[in-house]
Amino acid sequence: MSKLTVGELKQVIENIPDDYIVTIASDTGVEQCDDNDFDIVVEDAYERNKELVIYANYKDFIEEEEED
């Protein structure tokens, strides 16, 4: 498996509307959590060492709603 390049990513997203949400999917379970109360949220994307980094964390939406 090869790494996705920025050029390849640009081709994929060329005609996608700006308001689309970015999500993560994988065959290895990165997007899964043992507890259904958590989701992975893509928070940032940035360049580092000639690579595009997609930064994501688990987020507990139920706890956040209870605090409001």
C-alpha positions in Angstrom: 0.0 0.0 0.0 1.3 3.4 -0.9 0.8 6.7 1.0 -1.6 9.2 -0.4 0.1 12.3 -1.8 -1.3 15.9 -1.6 -1.6 15.9 -5.4 -3.8 12.7 -5.3 -5.9 14.2 -2.5 -6.4 17.5 -4.5 -7.7 15.4 -7.4 -10.1 13.6 -5.2 -11.5 16.7 -3.6 -11.4 19.0 -6.6 -15.2 19.1 -7.1 -16.3 18.4 -3.5 -18.2 21.2 -1.8 -16.4 23.2 0.9 -19.0 22.4 3.6 -18.5 18.6 3.5 -17.4 17.0 6.8 -14.1 15.1 6.8 -14.3 11.6 8.3 -11.9 8.7 8.8 -12.5 5.1 7.7 -10.1 2.1 7.8 -9.8 -1.6 7.5 -7.9 -1.7 10.8 -10.5 -0.1 13.0 -9.1 3.5 13.4 -12.6 4.8 13.1 -14.1 2.4 15.7 -14.3 2.6 19.4 -15.4 0.1 22.1 -17.9 2.6 23.4 -20.6 4.0 21.1 -20.5 7.3 23.0 -17.2 8.2 21.3 -16.5 9.3 17.7 -13.3 10.3 15.9 -13.3 13.9 15.0 -10.8 15.3 12.5 -9.7 18.5 14.1 -6.9 19.8 11.9 -4.7 19.2 8.8 -1.3 20.6 8.4 2.1 20.1 6.7 5.0 18.7 8.5 8.3 17.3 7.1 6.9 17.3 3.6 3.8 15.3 4.6 0.1 16.3 5.1 -1.0 15.3 8.6 -4.6 14.7 9.4 -5.1 15.2 13.2 -8.0 13.5 14.9 -9.1 12.6 18.4 -11.8 10.6 20.1 -14.7 12.9 21.2 -17.4 12.1 23.8 -20.5 13.8 22.3 -22.8 12.5 25.0 -20.7 14.0 27.8 -20.5 17.3 25.9 -24.3 17.4 25.6 -24.8 16.8 29.3 -22.5 19.7 30.2 -24.6 22.1 28.0 
